[in-house]
Each structure stands twice: as structure tokens, then as C-alpha cells.
Amino acid sequence: MVHEIALTIKPTLKCNMKCRHCFNGDDLKRVEMTGVGTVCQFIESACREYSDVKVTFHGGEPTLAGNAFYREVFAFQKQMIDKYHVRFANNFTTNGLLLDDELIELLVANQTLINISFDGPYHDFLRQHKERVYEKIGQVKAKGGRVRAFCTISKGSYEHLTEIYKWFN
């Protein structure tokens, strides 16, 4: 019997960046958000069937859903732990720009692995705001958060793999 399920929740496809390689394309401008009630129904459906629920918040840019959205979702997860005795593992994939102290603290308190899209010395080839994103990685670490860089290798960086590897080390 399978005891684990992995859910990807995209509260919005909207984004605050325009990365050159983004697969969401025109959806980046869409303004509709997935309601917290819909997300909670989805999570509870999984909790009825599985003992380990892995949730990845993704987008677009998931920080655009707002801090209140995640406070409600994490509170609901706690209810599901009591009701169904499930275990949650949360991941949060972001470009990092809108991470503020409150959201970082909320994610850390809920043992969320924070994945920040960051391409090291070649970050600005596909994305923007290298210094600001790097600062956000430092903020997460300073607050005791688990952070992982999601590095995209592209046409503009693949010839520099050794340099990128050494930079991250």
C-alpha cells in the first residue's frame, strides 16, 4: 500500500518577475488566486487516504498569495494532523523577492524547505535582481530556515558549469 502522496499547490500563476525561461508565459499576468478553502479541501482529501503528505507551494510566484493564506493553510494542516494523524513535509518554491520576515518565520516554524530560484554568478542571464535574491537567501539562513538554491543551467551558463559549481561551494 502506498502511504505517501506529493501535492503541488499553485495559489496563482501570476508572477512578479519575467524570467526568460519561464514556462508559464502569458499566464504570469493572470490575477485569479486559488482560494484557501479549495486548497484545504484538496489537502484533506489527501489526508483521508495517505499518512505522509508532501506539499509543494509553487506558482507563478506563491508569495503573491499573501501571508494570511499560508497562516490559514498551516493552521489547517495542524487540524489534519490531529484528525488523521498524518505527517506533512512542506516545500516552498519562490524567486525570493517577496519573502518578508513574517513569511520566513511562518515557513521556518512549519519546518518548510524554502527553495529559492538562484543561478549564482549567472543569475541575471535568465532572471533579475541577483543581489536582492542572494540577500533573501541570507535572511532565511539567519532565521534558522532550511533553504535550497534551485539553479537553472541554460544556454548562457552551461559552458561555465565548473565555475558555477565552485561558486556554490
C-alpha positions in Angstrom: 0.0 0.0 0.0 1.2 3.5 -0.9 1.3 5.7 2.2 2.7 8.9 0.7 1.4 11.5 -1.7 3.1 14.6 -3.1 0.8 17.6 -3.9 1.8 20.7 -5.8 -0.3 23.7 -4.9 -0.2 26.7 -7.2 -2.1 29.5 -5.4 -1.5 31.6 -8.5 0.2 31.6 -11.9 0.9 35.3 -11.6 4.5 36.3 -11.0 6.4 39.4 -10.0 9.3 38.6 -12.3 9.6 37.9 -16.0 12.3 35.2 -16.2 13.4 34.4 -19.7 12.9 30.7 -19.4 9.5 30.7 -17.6 7.1 28.1 -18.9 4.0 29.9 -17.6 4.3 32.6 -20.4 1.2 34.7 -20.7 -0.3 33.1 -17.5 2.1 35.4 -15.5 -0.4 38.2 -15.8 -3.5 36.2 -14.6 -4.8 37.6 -11.4 -7.1 34.9 -10.1 -6.0 33.1 -6.9 -6.8 29.6 -5.7 -8.9 30.1 -2.6 -7.6 28.8 0.7 -10.9 26.8 1.1 -10.1 25.0 -2.1 -6.6 24.3 -1.0 -7.8 22.9 2.3 -10.3 20.6 0.7 -7.5 19.3 -1.6 -5.3 18.7 1.4 -8.0 17.0 3.5 -8.8 14.7 0.6 -5.1 13.5 0.6 -5.2 13.2 4.4 -8.1 10.7 4.2 -6.0 8.3 2.1 -2.4 8.9 3.0 -0.3 9.0 6.1 2.5 11.1 4.6 1.5 14.3 2.7 4.2 16.2 1.0 3.1 19.7 -0.2 5.0 21.9 -2.6 3.8 25.5 -2.9 4.7 26.7 -6.4 3.5 29.2 -9.0 3.8 31.6 -10.7 5.1 33.2 -7.5 3.5 31.7 -4.4 4.4 34.6 -2.2 1.7 36.6 -4.1 -1.0 34.7 -2.3 -0.1 36.6 0.9 1.0 35.7 4.4 -2.6 35.2 5.6 -3.1 32.5 3.0 -0.2 30.5 4.4 -1.2 31.1 8.1 -4.6 29.6 7.3 -3.1 26.6 5.3 -0.6 25.8 8.1 -3.3 26.1 10.8 -5.4 23.7 8.7 -2.5 21.3 8.4 -2.3 21.2 12.2 -6.0 20.3 12.3 -5.4 17.5 9.9 -2.5 16.1 12.0 -4.9 15.9 14.9 -7.8 14.5 12.9 -6.0 12.0 10.7 -2.6 11.5 12.4 -0.8 12.4 9.1 2.7 13.8 8.7 3.4 16.8 6.5 6.5 17.8 4.7 6.3 21.3 3.1 8.3 22.8 0.3 8.0 26.4 -0.9 9.5 27.3 -4.3 10.0 31.0 -4.9 12.0 33.6 -6.7 12.6 35.0 -3.2 11.9 38.7 -3.9 8.8 39.0 -1.8 9.9 36.9 1.2 9.5 39.1 4.3 10.4 38.4 7.9 6.8 37.3 8.8 6.6 34.8 5.9 10.1 33.5 6.5 9.3 33.0 10.2 6.0 31.2 9.3 7.7 28.9 6.9 10.5 28.1 9.3 8.0 27.5 12.2 6.3 24.9 9.9 9.6 23.3 9.0 9.2 24.2 5.4 12.1 23.7 3.0 12.4 27.0 1.1 13.6 26.6 -2.5 14.8 29.8 -3.9 15.5 30.1 -7.7 19.0 31.4 -7.8 21.6 30.8 -10.5 24.7 32.0 -8.7 27.1 34.2 -10.8 24.9 33.7 -13.9 21.6 34.6 -12.2 20.9 37.7 -14.2 21.2 35.8 -17.5 17.7 34.3 -17.0 16.3 36.3 -14.1 16.8 39.7 -12.3 17.8 41.1 -9.0 20.7 38.8 -8.2 21.8 40.8 -5.1 18.3 41.0 -3.6 17.7 37.3 -4.1 21.1 36.5 -2.5 20.2 38.7 0.4 16.9 36.8 0.9 18.8 33.5 1.0 20.9 35.0 3.8 17.8 36.2 5.6 16.3 32.7 5.6 19.5 31.2 6.8 19.8 33.8 9.6 16.3 32.8 10.8 17.3 29.2 11.0 15.4 28.2 7.9 16.2 25.3 5.6 17.0 26.8 2.2 18.0 25.3 -1.1 19.0 27.1 -4.3 17.3 26.0 -7.5 19.9 26.7 -10.1 18.9 26.6 -13.8 21.6 25.8 -16.2 20.9 27.4 -19.6 22.5 28.3 -22.9 24.1 31.3 -21.2 25.7 29.3 -18.4 26.3 25.7 -19.4 29.8 26.5 -20.6 30.6 27.6 -17.0 29.5 24.6 -15.0 32.8 24.3 -13.1 32.7 28.0 -12.2 29.1 27.7 -11.0 29.9 24.6 -9.0 32.8 26.3 -7.3 30.8 29.4 -6.7 28.1 27.5 -4.8 30.7 25.6 -2.8 
